[in-house]
Amino acid sequence: MPNKQLKTLIQSKVSLAPMAGITDYVLRSLVRKYSKSCLLTTEMISSEFLAQVKGGDILKRDENHSPVSYQISGHKPHLMKAAAEYLTPMADMIDINMGCPVNKVVKGQDGCALMRNPELAADLVKAVKDGTDKPVSVKFRLGYTFDELNYVEFGQKMQQAGADFITIHGRTRSQLYSGTADWKSIRKLKENVDIPVFANGDITSIEAAQECLNQSKADGIAIGRGVLGDPTLLYRIEHYLQTGKKLPVPSLEEKLDMLKQHLNAEIILRGEIVGIKFFRKFYPYYIAGIKNAAKIRSILVTEENYDNIIKTLDLLTV
C-alpha cells in the first residue's frame, strides 16, 4: 500500500522542492552527493508534453537518486493518468503541481489555477492514483488570493481523493514569491489532515528550517530557492535536525568548487555552448556576498568561453 511505501521513502524531514529550469538532473545529483536520504523532486513535467514527447533529459535519473518524486502538471485527467503510467517505472512518488503561480501555467488551467477548481483537482488525483501504484503527493499554496484562502478544505479534499502526501507553500498565488511565507497558517492544515505535510517557502538556513517546523508543526520541510548556490543546505539541515549540531556554511573556496562541478556537469549534459548559457542563472547565488559580486556577475553572465570563465573564478580566490 502507498502509505507503507511512503514510510519507507520518507526517512528525512527535508525534501528538495521542484523548480522549473532549476532542479534538473545535475542539481538533483549535486544535492544527493551530500544528502543520501532527502526526497528529491524533478522539475515540473507537463502531461501535455509527455503525451507528445517521450523521454528527454528532464526525466534522467541515477540509481542513487532514490527517493525521487517526479512532478507532473496538467488539467486533463486522462493525460495525467497516462503521465503517471509512463513515469511509474522511474519514480518513487508522483507529485501533482497545483501551486505554480506563473501566468502561462495558470492561464492554461494548470498549477495554482486548480485551487479555484477543487472538483477537477480531486479528479486529477484520482486519475493519477489510477495510473500508478506509487504514492501520490500534491503541492499547492495557501490559496489563489488572500480572499480565497481555501488551503485547509483543499488539502482535505485532496486527501479524500487519495493523496498520500502534501507539500504546501506558505504564500498565495497572487503573492508569487514576494512578501514572506506564512508558516503559522500551515499549522492549520496539518491539524486538519491525516497525511504527512511538508512546509515550503523562505527556508534558506538551518535557523529558518527550525523556526518553520516550530511554527507550522509540519512533518518536514521542502526547500526550493534556498538550495541555489549551496547544494549542501539540505544535508546541513538534516544533520542539525538529527544531531542538534550545526555544520558550517561552505567557504568561498568550497562554493566556487561546487560552482565548477555544477557548471561542468551541465556542459556534459547539454553540450558546452548550451550548458554555459543555461548555467548563467546560477552565478549570482554562488558568488553572492563576495567583494565586487555585481561586477563579477556581469562578466560571467556574458562570457561564452569556458577557459575565460574558469580564469575569472580562479581570480576570486587569489
C-alpha positions, -999 to 999 in steps of 0.1 A, spaced: 0 0 0 12 35 -8 12 46 29 37 18 38 57 28 7 57 64 20 71 54 54 99 36 36 105 65 13 103 95 36 131 89 60 142 125 61 124 156 73 139 175 43 129 175 6 141 193 -25 112 214 -38 106 213 -76 117 244 -96 113 247 -134 147 251 -151 165 246 -118 161 212 -102 174 194 -132 193 161 -133 225 180 -124 213 199 -94 195 168 -81 228 148 -84 247 176 -65 222 176 -37 223 138 -34 261 139 -32 256 155 2 222 142 14 217 105 10 181 104 22 163 136 14 134 134 -11 144 148 -44 118 162 -68 122 168 -106 113 199 -125 76 202 -134 69 179 -163 39 188 -184 15 159 -191 7 175 -224 44 174 -233 47 138 -222 18 128 -244 38 141 -274 74 136 -265 86 105 -245 119 108 -227 144 137 -227 169 150 -201 141 162 -179 134 125 -170 170 115 -164 180 100 -131 207 79 -115 202 48 -93 212 67 -62 186 95 -68 160 74 -49 139 86 -32 129 108 -61 95 122 -69 85 131 -105 63 162 -106 36 164 -133 13 193 -143 -19 194 -163 -57 197 -161 -68 167 -182 -74 136 -161 -67 111 -190 -33 128 -198 -24 129 -161 -31 92 -157 -11 85 -188 18 106 -175 17 87 -142 17 53 -160 47 64 -181 67 77 -151 60 50 -127 90 28 -136 113 57 -129 96 74 -100 94 66 -63 65 91 -60 43 111 -84 37 147 -74 10 168 -89 17 205 -93 -12 226 -80 9 255 -68 28 270 -97 19 308 -98 34 316 -133 10 333 -157 14 310 -186 8 280 -163 -23 293 -145 -38 307 -178 -37 271 -191 -57 260 -161 -27 242 -146 -7 249 -114 -24 271 -88 -54 277 -111 -65 243 -98 -71 257 -64 -101 275 -79 -114 242 -92 -112 217 -63 -135 192 -81 -112 190 -111 -82 189 -88 -97 159 -70 -104 142 -103 -67 146 -112 -56 130 -80 -79 101 -87 -67 98 -122 -30 97 -112 -38 72 -85 -54 50 -112 -22 53 -132 4 44 -106 10 21 -77 34 46 -62 25 72 -35 9 103 -49 15 138 -35 1 172 -42 19 206 -40 -2 237 -36 -4 272 -19 -25 289 7 -49 300 -19 -52 319 -52 -56 353 -34 -59 364 2 -96 364 -3 -95 327 -13 -75 311 15 -90 276 9 -59 255 16 -74 236 46 -105 225 27 -85 219 -4 -60 197 14 -88 177 29 -104 172 -5 -70 160 -19 -67 136 9 -102 123 3 -93 119 -34 -64 96 -24 -34 119 -20 -8 103 3 14 134 10 11 172 8 37 200 3 23 235 9 40 268 0 31 294 26 21 321 1 -9 327 -22 -7 327 -59 -12 365 -61 20 369 -40 41 349 -64 74 349 -44 70 384 -28 64 391 9 72 364 34 59 328 37 32 323 63 45 293 82 19 297 111 -10 292 87 4 258 76 -2 245 111 -40 248 105 -37 224 75 -15 200 95 -41 198 122 -69 190 97 -55 162 76 -41 128 85 -14 126 58 21 140 60 26 177 54 58 194 44 61 232 46 77 252 19 88 288 14 117 310 27 137 282 42 173 294 35 192 284 66 192 259 95 177 285 117 148 292 93 142 255 89 138 250 127 116 281 130 94 269 101 90 235 118 82 252 152 55 275 137 39 251 112 42 218 132 47 202 97 62 168 94 91 182 73 102 210 51 107 214 13 135 237 2 135 254 -32 154 287 -38 174 282 -6 195 255 -23 206 279 -51 244 285 -46 245 259 -18 238 223 -26 248 213 9 219 231 26 195 201 27 222 179 42 232 205 68 196 209 79 191 172 81 223 169 102 211 196 126 176 180 130 192 146 137 220 157 160 214 193 171 248 202 157 253 229 131 277 222 103 294 254 89 282 272 58 305 264 28 335 287 25 341 308 -7 366 282 -19 341 254 -14 313 273 -31 335 280 -61 344 244 -63 307 234 -62 301 261 -89 327 244 -112 313 210 -105 278 222 -113 289 241 -145 310 211 -158 281 187 -152 257 210 -171 282 211 -200 284 173 -200 246 171 -201 238 198 -226 270 205 -245 294 234 -240 276 263 -256 241 254 -243 255 244 -209 274 276 -204 243 297 -213 220 276 -192 243 280 -162 242 318 -162 212 319 -138 232 302 -111 263 326 -109 246 352 -87 238 327 -60 272 311 -58 291 344 -56 266 363 -35 282 383 -7 317 384 -21 335 417 -29 325 432 -63 299 405 -68 278 426 -92 308 434 -114 320 398 -115 285 386 -122 282 409 -152 313 394 -166 303 358 -160 268 361 -174 281 374 -208 312 352 -211 308 323 -235 344 309 -234 348 282 -208 385 289 -201 378 326 -195 350 317 -170 374 295 -151 401 322 -151 376 347 -137 366 323 -110 401 315 -101 409 351 -95 383 352 -68 404 331 -45 438 347 -51 
